[in-house]
């Protein structure tokens, strides 16, 4: 599988731009994981860190779920990979964790996020509230935050991928 990354158009309206950049960064993370074995995708950066490409994908599945399902739509959707006892559970991988499972879960959460967001305007407030702060957010803020979250973790993914097989690229 070859991941196709498309930059958003340079003259689009705001929503198209925000959705386009979010998709671009989702595609970038998929691209950084492409062509690697499960063992390579589980490879941590450097001790004591447990940061890995598979862990980043699992983390982003939980982030997608948290912002779009729990906050925006106010769904009762619990975490996928972490618990109160293990708040970084998405990064604590075992040999039983596979790329296929991580990718499919992540892609399923992205599909739900797209459907949920389609029912909201950029200025519409979330139906739910942030679990720690109790704040509501409009969709514009959520899109902007998600772009920031992916961009930051894609920087981590660049370094992880380079460490694994020397591959670099934007």
N, C-alpha and C positions, 0 to 999 in steps of 0.2 A: 504494500500500500504506500502510495506517495501522497503526502499531505500537500494540498494546494493552499498557499497563503495568498490572499488578495487584500491589498491595501484599499481602504474605502475611497470613494471618489473625492476629489479635491474641491468640489463645488456643491456638495449635497446639503440638504437641510440638517438641522441639529440632530434629530433622532437617527437619521440614516448614518450620520457621522459617528455618533456614539455607539450604535449597534455595530457599525462596520469595524470600528477600532476594537470593540470587545471581541468580535469574531476573529479578527486578525490575531489578537493575543491568545485566544483559545487555540487557533491553528498553530501558532508558534510553539506552544507547549507540546502539542501533538507531534510536531515536526522534530522537536528536540529529542523525543522518545523513539522516533522511528528507526527501525532496523536494528534494535538492540535486543538482546536476550533478556529473559526474566531476571537472571542473575545480574546482568549489567544494570538493569533498571532498579534493582534492589541495592546496588552499590552505594554506600554512604560516602559523603564527601571526604571528611577526615575526622578521625576520632577527636573528641567524644561525640561529635555531631552524628545524628541518625538521618540527616537530610539526604534524600535520594530522589531520583526522577519519579519512581513509582510513588514514593511518599508525597511528592508535590502534586501529582495527579489525584491521589486520594484526598489530599488536603483541599484541592480545588473543587472536588465533588462535594465535599462538606460545605465549602464556602458558597458555591452555587445554591445548594439546598438552603443554607441559612438565610441568605439575602433574598432570594426570590420566593421560596416556598414559605419559610417561617416568618420573615419580616414583611415582605411585600404582600403576600396573599393571606397571611395569618393561618397557615396550615399547621396542623399538629404533626409535623414531620421531625422525628428525632434525628440525632446525629447518626452518621453512617459508620464512621471509623473510630471516633473518640468517645470517651466516657468521662464522667466526673472523676473517676479513679485514675484514668489515663487520658488527660486532656490533650496529649500529643500522640494518641493512638494511631493516627493515620501515618505517622513516621516510624512506628514500631512494627516492622515487617518480619514475616517468617517465610520459610521456604514454601509454605502452603499458599502464600499470596501470589497471585499471578497477574501479569500484565493484562490478559484478556478480561479478568474480573474488574481490575482497576479502571481500564479504559471504558468498558461497557457501562459501569456504574457512573462514571464521569459524564459520558455522552448522554446517558439517560437523564441525568440531572440538568444538563445543558438544554435538552429538548423540553423538559418541564419548564425551565427558566424562560425559554423563548415563548412558550404558550402563556405562561402567567403574565409576562411583561406585555404581551400583545393586548391585554385587557386594560392597560393603564396608559394614561397620558404622562408626559414627562413631569408635569407639575402635580400630578395626583399623589396624595399621601398614601403611604403604606397602610394596609389594614391592620398589620401587626406592629409590634414594637420590638426594639432591640432588647435582648434578654438581660443584658447587664444595665443599660442606661435608661430603658423605658422610652427612649425617643422613637418618633416616627420619622420617616425619610421619604422624600419624593423619588420617583423613578430616575430622574436626572442624577441625583446624588448617588443612587445605587449603581447606575451605569458607570459613573465616573469612578466610584470606589472600586468596582470590579476591574476596570481598565488598569487602575493603579495596582491592584492586588496581582493581577496577571503579569503586568510589566515588571514588578519587583521580583516575582518568582521566576519569570523567564530569564532574568539576569542570573539567578541561582542556577537555573537549568543550563545556561550557557557554560558556566564553570563546571558543573557536574558532567556534562557531555564531553567537554574538552578533557577532563580527567580520565574519563572512561576510554575514549578511543581517539582523542586528539581532534575531533571534529569541531570546527568553529563556524561561525556565521551569525548574521544578525537575526 
